[in-house]
Amino acid sequence: MAEAIVSVTVQKLGEFLLEEPLFLFGIGDQVKQLQDELKRLRCFLKDADEKQRKSERVRNWIAEIREAAYDAEDLLEAFFLKAESNKGKGIKKVFRRLSCMLSEAVSLHKVGSEIREITSRLSKIAASMKDYGIKEAMDGESLSLFDSLREQRQSFPYAAEHNLVGLEQSLEKLVNDLVSGGEKLRVMSIYGMGGLGKTTLARQVFHHSIVRRHFDRFAWVYVSQEFRRRHVWQEILLSLSYKDENQRILSLRDEQLGEELHRFLKRTKCLVVLDDIWGTDAWDGLKHVFPHETGSNIVLTTRNKEVALYADPRGVLHEPRLLTHEESWELLEKISLQGRDNLEPMLVKKLEEIGKQMAIKCGGLPLAITVLGGLLAMKNTLNQWQRVQENITPYVSNGGSSNGSKSMMVADVLSLSYEDLPAHLKQCFLYFAHYPEDFEVHVGTLVSYWIAEGMVMPVKHTEESGMTVEDIGQDYLEELVKRSIVMVGKRDIVTSEVMTCRMHDLMREVCLQKAEQESFVQVVDSRQQEEDEALRSLLTNTSRRISVQIHGGAEEHRIERLYMSSQCRSLVYLMKNQGSQWTLLGKVSFRKMKLLRVLDLEGAQIKGGKLPDDVGDLIHLRNFSLRLTNVKEVTSSIGNLTLMITLDLFVKGKLYIPDVIWKLKRLRHLCMPSELDPRTKLDLSTLRNLQQLWDFPVGQCNPRDLLAMMSLRRLSINLSSQNTDFEVVSSLSRVLKRLRGLTINVPCEPMPPPVDITQLVSAFANLSELELFLKLEKLPGEQSFSSDLGALRLWQCGLVDDPFLVLEKLPNLKILQLFEGSFVGSELHCSVNGFPQLHSLTLSQLENLEEWTVEDGAMIRLVSLELKCCKKLKSVPEGTRFLKNLQEVEIGNMTKAFKDKLASGGEDFYKIQHVPCVVFEYCDL
């Protein structure tokens, strides 16, 4: 990984030499010498990275180079920022420039001395290759990939995957056992070694159509080794309950939570999956809420057979078997060779021969085969497959151990995948060490961290080609997904981009091990370390990044002061329960953290609700998040942070922002608060590089500022009820050629008059997503909408005429969501050939809707239907039975009569009997 860090520094030094030669007058030669020294060392780093695992000398040597590269980058960046701030233009600033000359001469001398010192360090490091036997260690015998094997862990609480082999009989038996139970609680346990496919099998049962029809509610909770009873109970009840109940459930005391969950499970037929229980004490802590007399069932997965027997001695026990050699190859072939028609038949035959041998080495373990398949899927030549085979043989065959334990093989294959990554992706991979176990990672945020730290390297002429650095970051993530290193949580239906992702627990173990080896990040876990202990550990740790993982809420987790390190580049606070809060009791100061690139304080409740002025000293800062904090006022010193790329000011409540944002000319992502302090008046006309702008307040900003933001891709704009100047917004289309997503929000109170948005909608011809929160005179004709429109969401539009008459003609519409007040009429009709591409349809809180018809041939690609709180609707359409691709129907907060007609045996059941998953929520009231 040091190779990637040095490469970034070399590139930046080159940019300084090319773009700012005047600033380097007198020290340019020294910067060039430093660059040359780093280039020479970079030639050895790839081999050194591969050989450091068992050589402490090599590890220390690499660490010294890494730290010198960081120091060089920090030094020159700080110098250029200071020089840039003193740079004047025009005759009025001549005297200012003269007054700065002496200071700049002193600074140049000081910087020159420090550059020479770093170059001297690097020269000594290079010389030490011979003096301390580094070269011999690197040229020596190839070292094992593994020093020690960590305990393996896994959890997959997501939708069923493809490429399943050898599960058919097990699945059929488990489904039959599950639905044939009586009115007493039964526990079905799936046990066995890590990577055997316990979670995969449980997930297939969880999503099976027969199971979905048998139970009314479903919950999947990952338990893990260090479970918290309250969290598990909370997650079960949140999954079983309607979303509107979330805040109430989160506020319940432990005994209230247990009592309510017990009652819920007793009166409703539920299926609860408890994934990855490690000990009998965990079951003892959880079992009290599970009633004995109930139609609900429990499925648990564990590695310990004793836990399975302890939970229910008379329950169903199942141990998945290892795959046979034939099944192993079948699975490996599906992943590594399927769909690769471009390969020559003779080459495929040779690859099959090698692949069959490697499949055997995986020991029938599905996870090992899956990861190996992802690795081979990226290899296109016989030589590449042979190289994998040469490495995999000594590792997978004996698991890096003389006893050849199969449980060790997964770690071997996972580490092999890491070693196969190119240098730039190794850094991105290691960034996942920031996140807690089983954490749903928001890809947009993750990529913004990568960009802030210089890990995403734009190729030449990237912007001119229409590809942004964010696109490159997405490509990096997609490559990690393709290599089976990162798992997809959710994809955007319209763009197919990964929205959330996570890392398999076994892969995460490898990630943590490698991150520790590279001193990449220090993780502070609120469950495992006291505050004083964590602060002491930071004094001796050489990591440049700190991740504070907080478990619990604002009342449960209080800290006296920020964790900090003078060398820290990234400080991220992560809530295990996303969207929660934590309390910072002491005084906030950033005096000792001047090298920060990333500062994420999401959820922090700060004393006094104000940040100190010294936040303006963080001149290297590129990513700053105050999301969901209680900050009420932003200090004017934030205008010093001229390298800022991402700024998230979506705080709780009102926020005062001084008029300094215009100074942050490198900003690419800006999220404003939902409500600004009335004193705030902002000039944003200088932000020409913005890609995303959320909650732009027309009342306190000039909408014509947007004309300068020619790179905008996503815009959310808040119009006041007194200022609905759609002509100004429409005029933006002349310059915002790259805009793909647009949200327009007009508050309902006081109620503004209906508006005609035909001109606005037709002006933006390239939109793929449109959201409208406003009263409409009418819906524009289909010809007014962008032909690329893939997602449309409407709130409070007050449409009287059937909107489907227009919207069903949009050729590429994939997501349609009609929320509260969007349609106030009584009838909806879907015609033959209507909505040809629609995948997802939501109708929510349409209080006047009485009748909905769907003709045969309409919505032929519909996969998901969500119908909520449309109390006057008599039934789902007759034409629902024609929707052959429909996979999921969610019915929420409808009448009991509505539900009863759709339930098995009901008069309308035939309309949805072909749908694998039908969920009813709060329809019994």
Secondary structure as GFF3:
##gff-version 3
##sequence-region A 1 925
A	DSSP	alpha_helix	2	19	.	.	.	ID=ss1
A	DSSP	alpha_helix	28	51	.	.	.	ID=ss2
A	DSSP	three_ten_helix	52	54	.	.	.	ID=ss3
A	DSSP	alpha_helix	56	86	.	.	.	ID=ss4
A	DSSP	three_ten_helix	91	93	.	.	.	ID=ss5
A	DSSP	alpha_helix	94	131	.	.	.	ID=ss6
A	DSSP	alpha_helix	134	139	.	.	.	ID=ss7
A	DSSP	alpha_helix	168	179	.	.	.	ID=ss8
A	DSSP	beta_strand	186	191	.	.	.	ID=ss9
A	DSSP	alpha_helix	198	207	.	.	.	ID=ss10
A	DSSP	alpha_helix	209	214	.	.	.	ID=ss11
A	DSSP	beta_strand	217	222	.	.	.	ID=ss12
A	DSSP	alpha_helix	229	240	.	.	.	ID=ss13
A	DSSP	three_ten_helix	243	245	.	.	.	ID=ss14
A	DSSP	alpha_helix	246	251	.	.	.	ID=ss15
A	DSSP	alpha_helix	254	267	.	.	.	ID=ss16
A	DSSP	beta_strand	270	277	.	.	.	ID=ss17
A	DSSP	alpha_helix	280	286	.	.	.	ID=ss18
A	DSSP	three_ten_helix	287	289	.	.	.	ID=ss19
A	DSSP	beta_strand	297	302	.	.	.	ID=ss20
A	DSSP	alpha_helix	305	311	.	.	.	ID=ss21
A	DSSP	beta_strand	316	318	.	.	.	ID=ss22
A	DSSP	alpha_helix	325	336	.	.	.	ID=ss23
A	DSSP	alpha_helix	345	361	.	.	.	ID=ss24
A	DSSP	alpha_helix	366	376	.	.	.	ID=ss25
A	DSSP	alpha_helix	382	396	.	.	.	ID=ss26
A	DSSP	three_ten_helix	406	408	.	.	.	ID=ss27
A	DSSP	alpha_helix	409	419	.	.	.	ID=ss28
A	DSSP	alpha_helix	423	430	.	.	.	ID=ss29
A	DSSP	three_ten_helix	431	434	.	.	.	ID=ss30
A	DSSP	beta_strand	441	442	.	.	.	ID=ss31
A	DSSP	alpha_helix	443	452	.	.	.	ID=ss32
A	DSSP	three_ten_helix	463	465	.	.	.	ID=ss33
A	DSSP	alpha_helix	469	482	.	.	.	ID=ss34
A	DSSP	beta_strand	487	491	.	.	.	ID=ss35
A	DSSP	beta_strand	498	502	.	.	.	ID=ss36
A	DSSP	alpha_helix	505	517	.	.	.	ID=ss37
A	DSSP	beta_strand	522	525	.	.	.	ID=ss38
A	DSSP	alpha_helix	531	540	.	.	.	ID=ss39
A	DSSP	beta_strand	545	550	.	.	.	ID=ss40
A	DSSP	beta_strand	558	559	.	.	.	ID=ss41
A	DSSP	beta_strand	570	575	.	.	.	ID=ss42
A	DSSP	beta_strand	582	584	.	.	.	ID=ss43
A	DSSP	beta_strand	598	600	.	.	.	ID=ss44
A	DSSP	beta_strand	604	606	.	.	.	ID=ss45
A	DSSP	three_ten_helix	607	609	.	.	.	ID=ss46
A	DSSP	three_ten_helix	613	617	.	.	.	ID=ss47
A	DSSP	beta_strand	623	625	.	.	.	ID=ss48
A	DSSP	three_ten_helix	636	640	.	.	.	ID=ss49
A	DSSP	beta_strand	646	648	.	.	.	ID=ss50
A	DSSP	three_ten_helix	661	663	.	.	.	ID=ss51
A	DSSP	beta_strand	669	671	.	.	.	ID=ss52
A	DSSP	beta_strand	692	697	.	.	.	ID=ss53
A	DSSP	three_ten_helix	703	708	.	.	.	ID=ss54
A	DSSP	beta_strand	714	718	.	.	.	ID=ss55
A	DSSP	alpha_helix	726	731	.	.	.	ID=ss56
A	DSSP	three_ten_helix	732	734	.	.	.	ID=ss57
A	DSSP	beta_strand	741	745	.	.	.	ID=ss58
A	DSSP	alpha_helix	758	763	.	.	.	ID=ss59
A	DSSP	beta_strand	769	773	.	.	.	ID=ss60
A	DSSP	three_ten_helix	782	784	.	.	.	ID=ss61
A	DSSP	beta_strand	791	795	.	.	.	ID=ss62
A	DSSP	alpha_helix	804	807	.	.	.	ID=ss63
A	DSSP	beta_strand	815	818	.	.	.	ID=ss64
A	DSSP	beta_strand	827	830	.	.	.	ID=ss65
A	DSSP	beta_strand	840	844	.	.	.	ID=ss66
A	DSSP	beta_strand	851	854	.	.	.	ID=ss67
A	DSSP	beta_strand	864	868	.	.	.	ID=ss68
A	DSSP	three_ten_helix	878	882	.	.	.	ID=ss69
A	DSSP	beta_strand	888	892	.	.	.	ID=ss70
A	DSSP	alpha_helix	896	902	.	.	.	ID=ss71
A	DSSP	three_ten_helix	909	911	.	.	.	ID=ss72
A	DSSP	beta_strand	917	921	.	.	.	ID=ss73
###
